[in-house]
Each structure stands twice: as structure tokens, then as C-alpha cells.
Amino acid sequence: MSAATCGVEGRSRTSLCSSGLRLLRLGRAVILCGMSKLLVFYGSYRSNRMGIRLAQFVVEGFRARGDNVELIDAKAIGLPMLDRMYKEYPKGEAPAALERLAGQIRGADGFVFITGEYNWGIQPGLKNLTDHFLEEWFWRPAAIASYSAGRFAGARAAIAWHGTLSEMGMVVVSSTIAVGPIAQALSVEGKAIGEGGKALERSFPRFADDLTWWMEAANAQRQRSKPPF
């Protein structure tokens, strides 16, 4: 059973947990949800990218929890600078990469945005990718994980992303991750190292729990009623 096919069940918590599925209590009903589909977006185009370490850490962290996670690397996809949004193409005429990504976004239960900070601002590569879409993002939760080479850990970029993602129709969860200096917290392979890595490992469970709760809540609500627009 996928998270998109949640149903109302009357079984006990014990039997649900033993079957590997998740419970979400909604009033007097119990919503049974399976594995969530999660997209992790990363947007640096630089040659010696450091943020990919955090992206790998987040992907592996959610996979270890049983979620279906896919990394969306803006540099690898290589969309051009925004000219026409996906919805502005006649049906069936969007470039293949854009069409494929639109389907991935529509099919996801939630999103994580891995963001670096450039001069107090957000990375243009990731912003360019997100701006190609709008309605495809609606009614799903998003979480923000920021990083930088310094001690501010990308916090100012994370603040900027909150407003941007909300305007694009996502619910931004309150829990965040901020990593900096990233080279002292994560290895090249995306493994936690040093004191910074230990702090990241302590903060990740709450971050993941927050996003998971909202993904399951949104799925449950879609079973009750269609989005208003």
C-alpha cells in the first residue's frame, strides 16, 4: 500500500506497527499509510560542491526510515533559464526533462530543499528549477535544510526559502536543519563527522518526524476531500 492509497482502518496499533505501516489518528478515525514518496532537491552548479554531502545525508536518513526517496539534482537535470513555465506549454509539447520532472513532483508526498547561501541569498540554480512549476507543488509539505562553509549555516537563505515555498503552494514545516561549517560536519560521502556531525544526527529525527507527520496528514485529508483548487 502506498501513502497515496491511505484508508481508514480499525485494527490495533500493535498489528499496524508489526506490518511495517504507519498510523495517523484523525479524530476518531485511524488512517493507515504506507511508504511516503519524497523528493530531495539540490541546486548548486559549482564544480566543488559541498552541499551534495548534506543532500546525501538527508536522502540516506529518510531511506533508513523506510521512505521512497529520490534526489533531484538541478545541475544534472540542466533546465535552461526560465522562459516558459511547464504549464505554459501546450499539452504534450513540454521538453522531455520538464515533463518528467512535472510528473515526479505531482507524484510526491513531500519535498526537502537543500539550500546553500550566496551573499545572503538563495542559490539561483535551485530557484530557477522551482520557478518552472507552480500548481504541481500545491497541497504538499516541504522542509528546508541549509548549509554553508561558515558558522551561519545558510540560515539567511533558509529564511528566504520559507516565503518562496509558501507562495508556491507548499506548507513549510517548522523544523529545519542548518549545517555549518559543512566540511567539519559531513564527509565527502555524506557521513556525519566531528561535533557538527553529532549535532546533525541529533537534530535529524525531529526534522524527519515533522515532515513525515505533515505528509501523512496531507494524504489523509486528500482522502477526505479534494483540494479546493
C-alpha positions in Angstrom: 0.0 0.0 0.0 1.4 3.4 -0.9 0.9 6.6 1.0 -1.3 7.8 -1.8 -3.8 5.0 -1.1 -4.3 5.5 2.6 -7.5 4.1 4.0 -9.4 4.1 7.3 -8.7 1.0 9.4 -10.0 -0.3 12.7 -7.1 -2.5 13.6 -5.0 -2.0 16.7 -1.7 0.0 16.9 0.2 -3.2 17.6 -0.9 -5.0 14.4 -0.3 -2.0 12.3 3.2 -1.5 13.6 4.1 -5.1 13.1 3.1 -4.9 9.5 5.5 -2.0 8.9 2.9 0.6 8.1 2.3 4.0 9.8 -0.6 5.2 11.8 -2.1 8.6 11.8 -5.0 9.3 14.1 -7.5 11.8 12.7 -10.3 12.4 15.2 -11.8 9.0 15.9 -10.5 7.5 12.7 -7.2 5.8 12.2 -5.5 6.4 8.9 -3.3 3.7 7.6 -0.4 4.9 5.5 2.5 3.1 3.8 5.8 4.3 2.4 6.0 8.0 1.5 7.3 9.3 -1.8 9.8 12.1 -1.1 11.8 14.3 -3.4 15.0 15.9 -2.2 16.0 19.0 -4.3 19.6 20.2 -4.5 20.6 23.2 -6.6 24.4 24.1 -6.6 26.0 24.2 -10.0 29.6 24.8 -8.7 32.5 22.5 -9.5 33.5 21.6 -6.0 30.0 21.3 -4.5 29.9 20.9 -0.7 26.1 20.8 -0.3 25.8 17.5 -2.0 27.1 16.0 1.2 24.0 17.2 3.1 21.8 16.1 0.3 23.2 12.6 0.5 22.9 12.6 4.3 19.2 13.6 4.1 18.4 11.0 1.3 20.0 8.2 3.3 18.4 9.3 6.5 14.9 9.1 5.1 15.6 5.8 3.3 16.7 4.3 6.6 13.2 5.3 7.9 11.6 3.3 5.1 10.6 6.2 2.7 10.9 6.1 -1.0 13.4 9.0 -1.6 14.8 10.4 -4.8 17.4 13.1 -5.2 16.6 15.8 -7.8 19.9 17.5 -8.8 19.2 20.7 -10.6 22.7 20.7 -12.2 22.2 17.1 -13.6 18.7 18.0 -15.0 20.1 21.1 -16.6 16.9 23.2 -17.2 17.6 26.4 -19.1 17.0 29.8 -17.5 13.2 30.2 -17.2 11.5 31.3 -20.4 8.2 29.3 -20.3 6.8 27.6 -17.2 5.7 23.9 -17.6 2.0 24.9 -17.6 2.6 27.4 -20.5 3.5 24.7 -23.0 0.7 23.1 -25.0 -0.1 19.6 -23.6 2.4 17.1 -24.8 4.9 19.7 -26.1 7.0 20.4 -23.0 10.7 19.4 -23.2 11.2 15.8 -22.0 13.1 16.8 -18.9 10.4 19.2 -17.9 7.6 16.7 -18.5 9.4 14.0 -16.5 10.1 16.4 -13.6 6.5 17.6 -13.5 5.3 14.0 -13.1 7.8 13.4 -10.3 6.6 16.5 -8.4 2.9 15.6 -8.9 3.5 12.1 -7.6 5.4 13.1 -4.5 4.0 13.3 -1.0 6.5 15.9 0.2 9.8 17.7 -0.5 13.1 18.7 1.1 15.0 21.6 -0.3 18.8 21.6 0.4 20.0 25.1 0.1 23.3 26.9 0.3 23.6 30.7 0.8 25.1 33.0 -1.7 25.6 36.6 -0.4 22.7 36.4 2.0 20.5 34.9 -0.8 19.3 31.7 -2.3 21.0 29.6 -5.0 19.9 30.7 -8.5 20.1 27.1 -9.9 17.6 25.7 -7.4 15.3 28.8 -7.7 15.3 28.5 -11.4 14.2 24.9 -11.3 11.4 25.5 -8.8 10.1 28.5 -10.9 9.4 26.2 -13.8 6.4 24.9 -11.9 3.5 26.1 -9.8 0.3 24.1 -9.4 2.4 20.9 -9.4 3.7 21.9 -5.9 0.3 22.6 -4.4 -1.0 21.0 -1.2 2.2 19.2 -0.1 4.6 19.9 2.7 8.2 21.0 2.3 11.2 21.1 4.7 14.3 23.2 4.4 17.9 22.0 5.2 20.6 24.7 4.8 24.3 24.7 4.9 27.3 27.0 4.3 31.1 27.0 4.7 30.8 29.3 7.7 29.1 29.3 11.0 25.8 30.9 9.9 25.0 27.6 8.2 22.9 29.1 5.4 20.3 30.4 7.8 19.5 33.5 5.8 18.9 31.5 2.7 16.6 29.2 4.6 14.5 32.2 5.8 14.2 33.4 2.2 13.0 30.0 1.1 10.2 29.9 3.6 8.3 32.7 1.9 9.1 31.4 -1.6 7.9 27.9 -1.0 4.8 29.1 0.8 3.9 31.4 -2.1 4.2 28.4 -4.4 1.5 26.5 -2.5 3.6 24.3 -0.1 3.2 24.1 3.7 6.7 24.7 5.1 7.3 22.7 8.3 8.7 24.5 11.3 11.6 22.1 11.9 14.8 22.9 9.9 18.4 21.6 9.7 21.3 24.1 9.5 24.8 22.8 8.9 28.0 24.9 9.1 30.8 24.7 8.6 29.7 21.8 6.4 33.2 20.5 5.8 33.5 19.9 9.6 30.2 18.1 9.9 29.9 15.8 6.9 32.5 13.7 5.0 32.8 13.6 1.2 30.5 10.6 1.3 27.8 12.5 3.3 28.6 10.8 6.6 28.4 12.7 9.9 31.8 13.6 11.4 33.0 15.6 14.3 30.9 17.5 16.8 29.0 19.2 13.9 28.0 15.7 12.6 26.9 14.6 16.0 24.7 17.7 16.3 23.2 16.9 12.9 22.4 13.3 13.8 20.6 14.6 17.0 18.5 17.1 15.0 17.6 14.9 12.1 14.9 12.7 13.7 12.8 15.6 14.7 13.2 17.2 11.3 12.1 13.9 9.6 9.3 13.3 12.1 7.9 16.8 11.4 7.9 16.4 7.7 6.5 12.8 7.9 3.6 13.9 10.1 2.6 16.6 7.5 3.0 14.2 4.6 0.7 11.7 6.2 -1.8 14.4 7.3 -2.0 15.9 3.8 -2.5 12.4 2.4 -5.3 11.7 4.9 -7.0 15.0 4.1 -6.9 14.2 0.4 -8.8 11.0 1.1 -11.5 13.0 2.9 -12.0 15.8 0.3 -10.4 17.1 -2.8 -8.3 20.3 -2.6 -10.4 23.4 -3.1 -8.4 24.5 -6.2 
